[in-house]
Amino acid sequence: MIHIDGSYGEGGGQILRTSVALSAVTGEAVTITDIRSNRPKPGLSAQHVKAIETAAMICDATVEGIGIGSTAITFSPQEIKGGYYNIDIGTAGSIALLLQCIMPAAAYSETEIELSIIGGTDVSWSPSIDYLNNVTLRAISEMGYRCNIDTRKRGYYPRGGGVVHATISPSKLRACDFSEKVREAKDWKVTGISHCSNLPEHVAQRQADSARDIIEKAGYECHIDTECAEYPSTGSGITLQSEMKGAYVPGKRGLPAEKVGSRAATELLSELSSNSSVDVHLADQLIPYMGLTKGGSFTVREVSPHTSTNISVTEQFLDVKFNIQKKEDIMEISVA
Ligand SMILES: Nc1ncnc2c1ncn2[C@@H]1O[C@H](COP(=O)(O)OP(=O)(O)OP(=O)(O)O)[C@@H](O)[C@H]1O
């Protein structure tokens, strides 16, 4: 039984998701205490409960202590089972973060895992579904991960109601040296999607136009699609990507569409101007997969608290040691 201190480092939901994910893969039971103690409302929220319940279904785990507000759980997995799973988060809780919790284990199932998930696709403080699809999946597919994500409806805060179908095939993961994949930044083409639901079409257009202006002025070729729909929830957002780097900004009432677009562009440019191979968010998301493949490397402009916390959790589950090395103005993270 492994014991994880949920208050360590970032002290948020990610320690929990990574612990449950790696417990499910390794079959090693885990107790997590002091869950989300660094957050204003400590303990499990509805979306964390759903993620743990889904992981438990997939690997036939028993879970003690689960419930909203709970600050300690014990997760005891058995075998990972393929099949079809229907999940309703019930709120605009992030579908991408739920998938983050179950994707590592799903790759080790003997048969395909198909999930139909209702929840939030474009919500704050999490990867958008487009980021997951175009940045995270793009990177881990280089490690042999096989997954298809189909966004049928977008779901925005607070109502949610987004619908995503994910099919994860049994995969043989292999180490990947992303740090060797850095190209001349100016060769990178930027693509993206700007979207809105139940709002005038010009919202998605203005987000896209302002982002494109800034990206093109910085010397990059840029193509941004727009999407305007009438889903159950109302909202907007934009996700930009280029190679292994992305930027996602959700729209907000009172925040002009031009600002939403310019924020995303500025965020992506700060990543593109660094000579790193991945962005700061992808960095933390790659750590459990690097642990599982026991190899690989990437460079990143800074090591975030999410990344160092994920390194600590991954090292406690798997027989691996990560190296962090400063290389001029970027950091290289590799598995020893
Ligand atoms: N704009 C973004 N683009 C891509 N990934 C993001 C973005 N914002 C957050 N993330 C990712 O989402 C995850 C958030 O983890 P975090 O621990 O903050 O989760 P949480 O469940 O929302 O927990 P808590 O409510 O405790 O903060 C991290 O993997 C982080 O890299």
The ligand as an SDF file (V2000), in Angstrom:
LIG
                    3D

 31 33  0  0  0  0  0  0  0  0999 V2000
   -5.0780   26.4320  -19.8880 N   0  0  0  0  0  0  0  0  0  0  0  0
   -4.6720   25.1680  -19.7440 C   0  0  0  0  0  0  0  0  0  0  0  0
   -4.2340   24.4690  -20.8030 N   0  0  0  0  0  0  0  0  0  0  0  0
   -3.8230   23.1960  -20.6790 C   0  0  0  0  0  0  0  0  0  0  0  0
   -3.8030   22.5190  -19.5080 N   0  0  0  0  0  0  0  0  0  0  0  0
   -4.2210   23.1630  -18.4160 C   0  0  0  0  0  0  0  0  0  0  0  0
   -4.6760   24.5220  -18.4650 C   0  0  0  0  0  0  0  0  0  0  0  0
   -5.0370   24.8990  -17.2090 N   0  0  0  0  0  0  0  0  0  0  0  0
   -4.8130   23.8270  -16.4060 C   0  0  0  0  0  0  0  0  0  0  0  0
   -4.3170   22.7850  -17.1200 N   0  0  0  0  0  0  0  0  0  0  0  0
   -3.9550   21.4380  -16.6220 C   0  0  0  0  0  0  0  0  0  0  0  0
   -5.0210   20.9740  -15.8090 O   0  0  0  0  0  0  0  0  0  0  0  0
   -4.5170   20.2690  -14.6690 C   0  0  0  0  0  0  0  0  0  0  0  0
   -5.0440   20.9950  -13.4190 C   0  0  0  0  0  0  0  0  0  0  0  0
   -4.6100   20.3870  -12.2490 O   0  0  0  0  0  0  0  0  0  0  0  0
   -5.1340   20.8820  -10.7860 P   0  0  0  0  0  0  0  0  0  0  0  0
   -4.4290   20.1240   -9.7330 O   0  0  0  0  0  0  0  0  0  0  0  0
   -5.0190   22.3700  -10.7150 O   0  0  0  0  0  0  0  0  0  0  0  0
   -6.5720   20.3570  -10.9370 O   0  0  0  0  0  0  0  0  0  0  0  0
   -8.0050   20.4770  -10.3080 P   0  0  0  0  0  0  0  0  0  0  0  0
   -8.6510   19.1550  -10.2520 O   0  0  0  0  0  0  0  0  0  0  0  0
   -8.7030   21.5750  -11.0450 O   0  0  0  0  0  0  0  0  0  0  0  0
   -7.7460   20.7410   -8.8840 O   0  0  0  0  0  0  0  0  0  0  0  0
   -7.9520   21.9210   -7.9630 P   0  0  0  0  0  0  0  0  0  0  0  0
   -9.3710   22.3850   -8.0390 O   0  0  0  0  0  0  0  0  0  0  0  0
   -7.5860   21.3120   -6.6910 O   0  0  0  0  0  0  0  0  0  0  0  0
   -6.9800   22.9320   -8.4870 O   0  0  0  0  0  0  0  0  0  0  0  0
   -3.0040   20.2480  -14.8460 C   0  0  0  0  0  0  0  0  0  0  0  0
   -2.6100   19.0890  -15.5320 O   0  0  0  0  0  0  0  0  0  0  0  0
   -2.7350   21.4770  -15.7370 C   0  0  0  0  0  0  0  0  0  0  0  0
   -1.5690   21.3930  -16.5260 O   0  0  0  0  0  0  0  0  0  0  0  0
  1  2  1  0
  2  3  1  0
  2  7  2  0
  3  4  2  0
  4  5  1  0
  5  6  2  0
  6  7  1  0
  6 10  1  0
  7  8  1  0
  8  9  2  0
  9 10  1  0
 10 11  1  0
 11 12  1  0
 11 30  1  0
 12 13  1  0
 13 14  1  0
 13 28  1  0
 14 15  1  0
 15 16  1  0
 16 17  2  0
 16 18  1  0
 16 19  1  0
 19 20  1  0
 20 21  2  0
 20 22  1  0
 20 23  1  0
 23 24  1  0
 24 25  2  0
 24 26  1  0
 24 27  1  0
 28 29  1  0
 28 30  1  0
 30 31  1  0
M  END
$$$$
